[in-house]
Amino acid sequence: MTLCKGKFLFQCLVSSNSRLSNFIQTRSKWYAAQYLEPTINEKDLKKPILPTDQRLFRPIMAPRTEQSLSFTFVPEVQKFINIVMKKGKKKLARESVEETFMKVKILQLEKYHKAKEDERDEIELNPINVFLEALENCRPNVHTTRVLRGGVMYEVPIACNPSTQTAKAMRFLVKSAMEKERETRFTDMLARELIDASNNEARTTVIHK
């Protein structure tokens, strides 16, 4: 009850003419509305700054913990960690994804050593590339939305934008891995699902089509 009262009072303060209406909440801190998002893309940072660039005149927010310029940083992996995360346990989700990638690497190496010489070049050993290929194969082209017409609710298919495609593909993979037997670990099922999806053999690739 106290939390509901706190939310109600906060909404009243923001909707009024108080100074809080000029601030946004992000990264567990408060930034004024004139703050800009940080530039994370290395290519954008190398471009010359024009005299009219807003970064010369407005302050910039601090980057989030998952934002990085490291050559090993993959935005899709960070989003996948957030999809896997349950009840705010991000450390556990990150460890699960890392363990999944390790098992993908082991499974692909076993397949590589068992394959013939002419077949080894077709086997992808990098788990990140396997994950990205699986993600690409699971992207849906359309999704349904509810539309009310004449008092009746209809399911209407509409085209997916790229961000929706990525989010739905990640949820497909996680949901498929969750449908497992009790004695099977989630990371084992997710690793197999990623490998199968990268080869267009998983259930998720059939579902989204």
N, C-alpha and C positions, 0 to 999 in steps of 0.2 A: 504493500500500500504506500509506503514511503517513497518507493521508486516511482510509482505512478504520479504521486503528487509532485515529485521533483521534475519529472518530464513535463507535467502540465505547467508548472511555474516557469520552467525554461522556455517553453513555447510562448508563453505570455510575454516574457521579457523580450524574446527575439522579434515577435510580431509587433511590439510597441516601438516607439521611437528611441529606444536605448542604443547604446554604442555596440551592444552585442550583435545587432543586426548587420554590422559591417565586418564581422569576423566569420571565418569558416573553421570547422574542426577537422584536423587531419594529423596523422602521425602522433596521436595522443597529445598534441599541443595545439595552441591557437595561433592562427596566422590571420593577419588583416586581409581584406578582400583584394587589395592591390598587389599581393604577393603572387609571383608567377611560379608555375611548375618548373622544376629543374630540367635541364636538357641532358638526357642520358645517352642519346645516340652519339657515338663517336664521330660519325660522318657529319652530323649537324654541328658538332663542336669545332670541326676543322674548317667549316665554311667561314668566310670573312663576315664580320659583324657590320651591318649597314648602319648609317647614321640614324635611321628611323627605327632601329631595333628597340623593342620595349625593354630588353634586358639591360640597356644602358641607363634607363631612367626609373625602373621599378625594382624593388627587392625580390629575391628569389627564395623559395622554400628550400629547406634542407632535404636531401634525398632520403627516401625510405630505406629501411634496412635491406630490402630485397632488390633495390636498384643499385646497379654496379656497372662499371666500365671495363671489368675484367674480360679477357678474351674467352673465358670459360662461361660467362654469363649468358644464359638463354632465357628470354622472357617467358617462353611457353612452359619451361620447366617450373618457373616460379608460380605461374598460374595453376599448373597442375598440382603443385604442393598445396595451394589454397583449396583446390577442389577436394583433395584427399583429406584435408584437415577436418577433424570433428571436435566440436566443443572448444574451439580455440587452442587446441594442443598442436601448435605449429611445429615445435621441435620433434614431436613424435611423427608428424606427417612428413617432415623433411627426412628423418631417418628411414621411414618406410620407403620413400621414393628412392633414396640412395641405395638401400638394400635391394630394391627391385631392379635398378640399373645394374647392380653388381651381378645379380642372378641372370639378367639378360646377357651380360658379357660372358658368364660361365657357360650358359646354354649355347650361345653362338660359337664359342671356342670349341665346345664338344662337337658341334655340328661341322665346324671347319676341319677339325682333325679327322673326322670320319669320312669326309667328302673326298671325291676324286680330285686330281690336280686341276682338271679343266673346269670343275664346279666351284672351286674355292673363291675365285674372283667375284662370284655373285653373292657371296655371304657377307653381310654387313656385320662388322665386329664392334663398331662404336655404338653403345647403347643409346646415346643421344640421337644419333641418326635413325636408329630403329624406332625410337619414340616419335620423332618428327614425321617419319614415314607412316607410322600407324595413325597418327593424328590426322594426317592428310587423307588417308583412306577412309576415315570415319566421319569426315565432315558431311553433314546433311545439306542438301541443296534447298530444301523448303521445310517449313514447320507450320503448324496450325495455330490459329488464334481464334478466340471466341468473338463472334459478332452478333449483336442483338438486332433482329429484324422482325417487326410485327409481333413483339412479345415472345418470339421464339429464338433460342440461342443456337447459332450455327457454328460449326468448326470449319474455318476457311483457311486454306493453305496460302501462305505467303512466302516470298523469297527470304532466305537468311542472309543477314549481313555477315562480314568476316568474323567479327567478335562473337556473334551468336553461334556461328559454325564451330569456332574453336571451343567455346564453353560447352556446347552440347556434345561435341566429340569427346571431350575429357570426361564428361558425366557418363557417356555411353561406356567408356573403357572401365571406369571405376565401378559402375553398376554391374557390368558383366563379371568383373573380378569378385564382387561381393557375393554373387550367386554361386557359392562354393560349398563343399562339404566341410564339416566342422574340423576334421583332422587336417585339412589343408590350410596352410598359411596364406594370408591375403597377398603377401609379396610374391609367393610362388605363382599364384593364379594370375596376378597382374603382369608378372614377367612373361608368362606364356601367352597371355592375351595380347600384349604388345607385339610379341614376335609374330603371332598369327595375324594380327591386324596389319602389320607391315607387309605381310605376304598376301593380303586380301583373303584370308582364310578364317578370320574370327567371326563370332556371332554378331559383334557390333557392326562390322562392315555390311553384314546382311540386313540388320535391323534398319540402319539409316538409309539404305537403298529401297 
